[in-house]
Amino acid sequence: MKKKNIKIIDKTLVTLSELYSDKIANKLNEITELSAILNNIGADCLEVSQEILYLALPSVRSKNKYLIIKNNLDIKEYNDFKLIVHDYIMFSNSKEPERKIHVEIEIADATKIDSLKDITVLRGNVSGFTVKGLDNILLYDYKAVYKKLIEFFGEDLSLCPGNSYGCASAIAIEWLEYGGRCVSTIYGGIGGGCPLEEVLAARRFIFNDKFQGNLTLLPKATKLIESITKEKPSNNKPIIGSSIFDFESGIHADGIFKNPKTYEPYNPKRIGTERHLIIGKHSGLTALKKKLGQLKIELNEDTLPNILESIRLDSSRKERSLSDNEILDICKLAGGYIPWMRY
C-alpha cells in the first residue's frame, strides 16, 4: 500500500489532564518527557489542555511540531449526535500562535451517518472537522460509511473512533486504508480511545507511507504513563503489553528457536522490547535446556526429565509459570552447578 500525508492527532496529554488532573500537578518532568516521546514515536500533533500548557509549554514547545489547546465555544445536542465547536490555538516552531475554529462531532451509531450531511454547511467557517465515536461501524458496510464521510468532510477529516467493542484500532486502520488521512489517538487507549501505539505499529509494519517514528521508545512512554496514572496496561495488551513476547509451550518454543517469524509478526527489538522464554506446565525439555543455559545452570542430562516434571507439577499447583528464582530452587535441590549463585 502506498500512503502519503497520514496525520495523527494525539489526545494523550489532554486525556491525562481530564482523567487524572489530581495526579499530573506534580508530574512536570514526566509530562515534559512524555510529550517529546509522543512526537518522536510518530504523533504529528499533540492536543493539550490549558492545565498541560501551563505545566509544560516552556519545555515541550521546542520539541514538538504542534500543540493544540481547545476551548469549547459551543456545544449542541441533536437527536443523533453532539456538536462541539472548539476555539483552537495552534503552536508550531516556525509560526506565531494562530487561532482556528474546529468542529468535533460525537456520533456513536454508524447507521445515523446521513444526519451529518447538514453540518457540512459550516465548512467555509472552520479549519477542520473531527468525527468521534462510530463504535459499531464494523457491524455494517463501513466502507460505505467512510465514503460518505469523505464526501461530506473530505479526506482530511480526523476520525476519532470509539472503543466500546475493542475495535478502535481496526476502525482507524481501515479508515487510513480506505483513503482517510487523519486519525485521533490516545496512548494505550486510555479512556476508551484508539490506541496510538497500535496505529503506529500498523504504519510501520503494514503501510508503506515512509513512517519515520521511533517505536523503540514505546517502553519509555509506557513507563511514563504508568508513573503518571499509577495504572499498568494489561500484560497481553497489543504492542505495549509486558508479556506479548513471552513463550512457553513446547511447539511454540521450538518454533521460536528455529525461526521466530513462525510466531512473531515482527522482531520485538523494533518496538524496544525482547522475547522471554517462560517455563511452566506446558514446557518441554528443549525449552528447559534453553532456560538453564540463560540462567547459567549446569545439570546432568539424566536429571532433566525429573526436574521438568517437578517444574510442571509446581506450575500446575500454582496455576502460573515459574519465576527464574523458583526454577533455581528446584535445580538447586537437584544438585545443579550455579556458578554465580551464593549458597
N, C-alpha and C positions, 0 to 999 in steps of 0.2 A: 504494500500500500504506500502510495506517495502522498504525503500530507504536509502542508505548509501553513505557517502562521497560526498554529494552535496556541491558544492563550488560556492560562489557568489563573483564575482569581481565587486566592486562598483566603478563607474566612477563619482560620485557626485562632488568630490573635483576638479578633472581635468576639469569637465564641468563648474563648477563655475569659474575656472580660465580662461577658454576660452570665456565664455559668459559675465562675469561680472568682468573682470580684473580691471576696473576702480573703482569698489566698494569694492574689497577684501583687498586692500593695508592697510586699517586702521581697518581691522577686524580680527586681530591676535587672540584675545581671542575667538571670535566666531568660527573661523576655527579650533582652537585647541580643543574646546569643541565638535564641530560637528564631528571631526574625531574620537574622543573617543566614542561618541554615536553611530556613524555608525557601529563601530566594535561591540559595546555592543548589538545592536539590531539584529545583525546577519550577517553583511558583513564580509566575511573571508579575503578579500584582498581589499586594497584601492589603486586605481590608482591616482597618483598625478602628477602635473606639476612641472617644475623647480621653478616656482614662489611660489607654495604652499610649496614646500620643503624648500625654502629659508625663508618663513614666519614662518613655524610651526614645522619643523622636530625636533628641540631640545625638544619640549614639547610633540609631539604626538608619537614619535618613541617608547617610552616605553609603550604606551597604546594600540598599535595595533599589530596584528600578522604580517602584511606585509605592506610595502609601495612600490609602483612600480612607477618609473619615466620612461617615454618613450621619446626617441629621435628618430625622423624619419631619418632612414638611406637611404631609397629608396622608391620612390612612382612611380608606373607604372600604366598607364591606358590601359585597354583592352576593347574590344567591350562590354562585358557583365559585367565586374566588375573592381574594382580598387584594386590594391595590394599595401599594405603599410608594409614595413619591419621596425620593431621597435628594437632599442637597449634598452633593459630593464635593469635597475639597481634595484635589489631586496634587500630589507632590512628586517631583522627579529630580534627578540630579542636575538636569540641564535646564530646568524651567522654574519659573516662579510658580507658587501655588495658584491653581485656577479652579474656579467653581463651576460645577456642571450639575445638571439635573438628570437623575437616573430613576427609572421606574422598575420596581420589583413587584411581580405578580405571583401570589401564592395560590396554587390550584392543585388539589390532591387527586382529583378524578380525571383521568385521561379522556374519558368519554365526553367531558364538558369543554373540550378544547375549542370548539367553534364559538363559544361565548367570548373568547379573547379577541375576536376579529375587530370588534368595535374599538378596542383600546389602541389600535394602530393609528387612529386619528391624532394621537399625541406625538407621533414620530418626528414631526417637524420641530417640536419644542424640547426634546430631550436628547441626551447624548447616547443613551443606551437602555436596553431592557434586560431584566433577569426574570426567567420563569422558574419558580421554586415549587417543588413538590412532584407531581406526576408519579407518585409512588407505584401505582398499579399499571403503568404504561405497558409493561411487558406481557400483560394478560390479554392485550389487544393487538391490533395491527400497528405496532409502534412506528414503523417506517412511514405510514400514512400520517401519523401524528407529527413526526419530525418534518415531513414535507409541508404540512400546514404551518408549523411554527416558522419555518424558513420563509414561506410565502408571506406570513403576517409580519415578521420582525427582521428577516434577513439572516445570513449565516453568522453574523457577529453576535447574535443573541447569546447571552450567558445562560446556560442551563444549570440549575442547582437541584439535582434530583434528591427526593426524599429516600429514606432507607427503611421504611416500615416493613418491607418484605425482604430485606437483606440484599437488594438488587441495585443499589445506587451506583455502584461501580460499573455494573453491566449496562445500566441505562446511559451513564456518561460516556462509556467507551463506544457503545453503539451510536450515540449522538455524533461523536467525532468521526466514527467510521462512515456514517451516512452523509456527512457534509457540514455539520456544525463545526464551529471553530473555537468556541469558548465554553468552559465549564467552571463551576464554582465548587470548591472542595473544602474539607476540614481535615486536618491531620488525625489519623486514627478514626475518622468518622464520629468524633466527639459530638454529642448532642443529636445524633441521628442524621448526620450529613454524609456526603460522598467522601470516602477516604482519599486524601491527597496521594498517599504513597501507592495506592493501587492504580490510580490513573497514571502516575509517573512510571510505574513498572510496565504498564501497557505501552506507554510511549517508547520505553527503552527496548522492550522485548518483543513487541508486536508491530507497532507502527514504524514507518520509515520516514520520519519527519525531522531528521537531524537533531534529535534531542541532545542537549548539552548538560543536563543536570547531573550532579554528582550524588548518586544513590548510596555511595559508601558512607555518607553522613547520616543515613536513616537511624542507625542505633543511637547516635548522639541526640538526634531530635526526639526520639522516643524517651530517652532518659530525662531530657529536659521537661517534656510533658509530664512524666511521672513525678518529677520534683515539684512541679507547679500544682498539679491536681491531687497528688498523693494517691493516685489510682494507676493501676497497671493494666495494660491490654491483655486479653486472654492469650495464653501460651500458643494457641493454634491460630491466632489471627493472621490472615494472609499478609505476607511481606514483612511485618514487624513483630510477629509472634515469636517468643523466645524458643519455641520447640518445633518450628516448622521444618527444620532440617535435622531433627532427631530421627534416628532409625534403629530398629531393634530386631525384627523378625528375621529368621534365617534366610529366607528367599530375598527379602528386601536388602539385608546386609550384604549378601553375596552379590546381588546386582550392583549395589553401590561400589563395592570393592573392585568389581570387574569393569564397570562403566557407569559413572554417576548419572549420565544422561538417560539411563534406563528409567530413573525415577525423578530426576530433577529437571525442571523446565529451564533452569538457568543456574550458573555457578553461584553458590551463596556468597562468594567473595565480592560479587558485583553489587551486592547490597550491604556490604560491610559486615558480614557475619560468616559463620563457619558451620559445617555439618558436625553433628555429635552422635557418636555411637553410644547407645544406652543398652544396658544389659538387664534382662528380665526373664519372665516365664516363656517368652517366645524365642529367646536367643538360642543359637546353635554353637557348635564347637569352633567354627571358623570365626564367628563374631567374638567369642570368648578369647580366643588367641590374639585377635587384634587388640582387644581391650587390655589384656595383660601386657602386650607389647607397649601400648601407650602409657601404662602405669609402671613400666619397667619392673615387672614381676616375672621371675623365672621359676617355672614349675616343671616337674617331671611329667611327661606326656601321659603317663599311665594314670595320673591323679586327676586329669582334666574332666573326664566323664563324671566322676563323683562330685567334683566342685561345681560343675554345671548343674547337676541335679540339686545340689544344696541351694544354688542361686535360684533355680526355678521354683523350688518349694518356698523359699523365703519371699520371693517376689509374689507368688500366688497368695501367700498368707497376708502380706502387707497390701496386696491389691495395687501394686505400682512397680515400676522398675527400681533397681537398686542404685544407690549413690556409689561413687568411687570408694568412699570410706567403708561402706558396707561390704563391697567386693573385697577390699583389702583385708577386712576382718576374717572373711571366710577363707581367703587364701593363706592368711597367717596361721589359721588353725591347721591348714594342710601342709604347713612347713615350707611355704613359698619363700624364695630369696627376694627381699625387697631392699636394694642397696641404699636407698635414701630414707628409709623408714627407721625411726628411733624406737627401739624396743624398751 
